[in-house]
């Protein structure tokens, strides 16, 4: 099982700690539109943050999938807000044990 420090190291090496966060709103009815968006997000490896918010590393491999998510949502009268984020602690390389433990707990919660 990967530890948070390994995940952080992998993201830092591959994406310089950059993330894309999508906030997605798609009408509830008919549900097939919402499901199509959800399936595309899962296909590209996005992690659900809850309440229609999704996060993924900002790497070229997910760019086409993000475009597809936006197209699916807008086609079905939904909307997507795209946010770019950078982990501050990752950029500084400063971690304290309590922060790492808290993040590992959050990672385990996401995996469940």
C-alpha positions in Angstrom: 0.0 0.0 0.0 1.3 3.4 -0.9 1.9 5.9 1.9 1.0 9.5 1.7 4.7 10.5 1.4 5.1 8.2 -1.6 2.0 9.7 -3.2 3.2 13.2 -2.5 6.6 12.3 -3.9 5.0 10.9 -7.1 2.8 13.9 -7.6 5.7 16.3 -6.9 7.9 14.5 -9.4 5.3 14.1 -12.1 3.2 17.3 -11.8 5.2 19.7 -9.7 2.5 19.5 -7.1 -0.1 21.0 -9.4 -3.8 19.9 -9.2 -7.0 20.5 -11.2 -10.2 20.8 -9.1 -13.5 20.5 -10.9 -16.8 21.7 -9.4 -19.5 20.0 -11.5 -23.2 20.7 -11.5 -25.4 18.6 -13.8 -29.2 18.5 -13.5 -30.5 15.5 -11.4 -33.1 14.5 -14.1 -32.5 12.6 -16.2 -29.9 10.8 -14.2 -28.1 9.4 -17.3 -26.4 12.8 -17.9 -25.0 12.9 -14.4 -23.9 9.3 -14.6 -22.1 10.0 -17.9 -20.1 12.8 -16.3 -19.4 10.6 -13.2 -18.1 7.8 -15.4 -15.8 10.1 -17.4 -14.4 11.5 -14.1 -13.7 8.0 -12.8 -12.2 7.0 -16.1 -9.6 9.7 -15.9 -8.8 8.8 -12.3 -10.4 11.9 -10.6 -10.9 11.7 -6.9 -14.3 12.7 -5.5 -13.9 15.4 -2.8 -17.7 15.4 -2.2 -20.6 17.5 -3.3 -19.7 17.5 -7.0 -16.1 18.4 -6.4 -13.3 16.3 -8.0 -9.5 16.6 -8.0 -6.8 15.1 -10.2 -3.1 15.8 -10.8 -2.6 18.5 -13.4 -0.9 16.3 -16.0 -1.3 16.1 -19.8 -2.9 12.6 -19.5 -6.1 14.0 -18.0 -6.5 17.1 -20.2 -8.6 15.3 -22.8 -10.8 13.8 -20.1 -11.4 17.2 -18.5 -12.4 18.6 -21.9 -14.8 15.6 -22.3 -16.3 16.2 -18.8 -16.9 19.9 -19.6 -18.6 19.0 -23.0 -20.8 16.3 -21.3 -21.9 18.7 -18.5 -22.6 21.7 -20.8 -24.4 19.5 -23.3 -26.8 18.6 -20.6 -27.3 22.1 -19.3 -24.8 21.7 -16.5 -21.7 23.7 -15.7 -18.1 23.0 -14.6 -15.9 25.4 -12.7 -12.2 24.5 -13.3 -9.7 25.5 -10.6 -5.9 25.1 -10.6 -4.2 24.5 -7.3 -0.7 24.0 -6.0 0.1 22.3 -2.7 1.9 24.9 -0.6 3.6 22.4 1.7 4.8 20.3 -1.3 6.3 23.4 -2.9 8.2 24.3 0.2 9.1 20.7 1.1 8.2 21.4 4.7 6.2 18.7 6.5 5.7 18.1 10.1 4.7 14.7 11.5 1.3 15.9 12.6 0.4 17.2 9.1 1.6 13.9 7.5 -0.4 11.8 9.9 -3.5 14.0 9.2 -3.0 13.7 5.4 -2.5 9.9 5.6 -5.7 9.6 7.5 -7.5 11.7 4.9 -6.0 9.5 2.1 -7.2 6.3 3.8 -10.6 7.8 4.1 -10.7 8.7 0.4 -9.6 5.1 -0.5 -12.5 3.6 1.6 
